[in-house]
Amino acid sequence: MSECDRALLARAQRFIRDVYVYTSGLLTELPEGEVAVREVAEGVLRLLENPRGVYLAYYPATPVFFIGFALSYTFILRPRGARRARRGRVVFIVLFEPCRQLSDAELRYVLVHELVHASAYEEEVSADLLAEVLVVRFPEYFAPPDKSRLRAVRQVDMLRLERLVEERPLHLARRFLRCSAALRPVRA
């Protein structure tokens, strides 16, 4: 990996505070019956208050698969024998090349989506749920990415990347560490 977009990582790092502020604001306005959204939002806030072992990383290519391409990916490296334990794990929120082209609102959306995954929700439904609720409540600050206008210049096979995650996680983690920034705790 020869290219590192430190400007994108710095921009994303700035938006982490926005995600915290708007997610906190959302929690104060949620009706009591919105248990699923509340649970996911609280998980993201806990992660942002104590993000030990969580990194934003950049990868200078675009993973493609049969239905499109990926903008981002959350890669969780767990020590052997600690499949469920949060202690000792390392999390990379990887931003791929097309993220350079995202508007501020779109990048915030992508970050929320991946922070939900990083806070232990692997399924897409939870990640999409919080991101979409933030879009509805704060449309000037969050917007779903318009992939139709994005260009994917350097492409890699998503299946190949997922195979690396499974077969050579330490090798991949070292590559991500070359172009990453540790998340800093956010305080209210």
N, C-alpha and C positions, 0 to 999 in steps of 0.2 A: 504494500500500500504506500504509494509514493506521494499522494496528495492528501493534505489535511486542511479542511475548511474551518479554521479557528474562528472566523467571523460568524459563521452559522452557529457554531457552538456557543459563542458569547451571546448572540441574539436569543437563542433558545434558553440559555441560563437566565437572561433578563426576564423572559416570559414565565419562568417558573413561579416567580413572585406573583404575577398576574393570575396564574392558575390558582394559587393559594387564596388570594384575596377574593376572587369571584366564586370559587367553590365554597369558601366560608360564608360569603353573602348569600349564596343559594341555600345553604343549610338553615340560615335564620328565617328564610321565607317559605321553606317547604312545609306543606301540610303534614300533620302527623301520619296520615295514611300512606305516605310515599316512603315506605320502609326500604325498598330495594335501592332507590336513588340515594337515600340517606346513608345506608350501609356502605355503598361504594364510595360516596363522597368522603365519609369519615375515614375510610381506609386510605384514600389519597392524601388527605390532610395529615394523618399519622405518618405516612411515608415522608412527606415533605418536611415535617418537623424533625424527623430523625432519619435522614437518607443515607446512613452509613452503608457503604458498599454499593451505592448506586451511582452510575456514571452516564453522562451523555456522551455519545460517540458518533463519529462521522465515518461513513464508508463511501468511497468515491466511485460508486457504481449503482446500478439499479437492478434489483432482483426482479425477474419477470417469470410469470407462470402462465398457464393456459388462459386465464381470464383477465389478465392485465399485469400491472406491476405494483410493487410495494413501495410505499413512501418511508416506512419505518418498521422497526422490529424490536421486540423486547427479548433479549437473550439472558436467561438466568442460569448462572453456573452455581451448582450446589455441590458441597463436599460429599464424598461417598458416604452413604448411610444416613444422610440427613435430607431426605427427599422433601419433607414438610417443614423442617426447621428454617426459620428466617436467619438465625445466627450463622455467620460464616458464609453466607451466600454473597455472590457478586452479581449485580444486575447491570446490564448495558442496555440503555435506550438508544438504539442505533438509528440515526437519521441518514437516509440515503440521498444520493445526488439530486433528485428532483425537489427535495426540501429547500434547496437554494432558491427556487422559483416561487415559493409559497408567499402569500401575503401574511402580514402579522396575524390576522384573525385565523387564517388557515393553519399556520404553524402552532398557534395556541391549541387549536382543535387536535392536531396530531399529538401534541405533548400530553394533553388530557387523556387521550385514548391510550397512549403507551404508559402513562403513569398509573392508570387503572390496572393494566397488565402487571406492571412492576409491583403493585401493592397486593398481588396474589390472586387476581382474578384472570384466569387464563382464557375464559370464553369471551368471544367477541360481543355477545349481547350486553354484558355489563359495561364494557369499554364504550360501546356505541351509546348505551343508555345515558351515561353521565355526560358525554360529549354533546349529544343531541339536546339534552335538557339545558345545558349551558348555552347552546346556540339559540334556543327559544327564548331564554331569559335575558341573555346579553348578546344580541345579534351583531352589535358593533364591535365586539371583542372576540367572538368565536364564529367560525364559518367552516362548513365541510369543504375539503379541498376539491377543486374542479380539475380532475385529472385530465380532462380533454384538452386543456391548454398547456399541460406540462410535457416537456421533452425528456425522454430517457436516453441519454447519449451513450454511456457505457453500460452495457447490459450483461448480467450474469444470470444463470439459471437458478431460480429460487429453490428448486429441489436439491441442487448442488450445495447451496448455502445451508439448507436444513440438514443435509447429510454431514456437513462439517460440524454443525452444532452437536449432532449426536456422536460422531466418530472422533472428532478432534477438538473438543471444547476448549482445552487449554491453549492450543495453537491459535484458535480464533480469538480468544480473550486477549492474548498477547498482541494480536493485530489491532484489536479495538483499542487497547490501552495506548497505542502509539498516537492515536488521535482522539483523545477523550478529555473530559473534564468532570471531576467529582462534583455531584450535587452538594450544595451547601444547605444547611438547615434554614428553614424559613420560620421566622418568628411573627406572631400576630401583632 
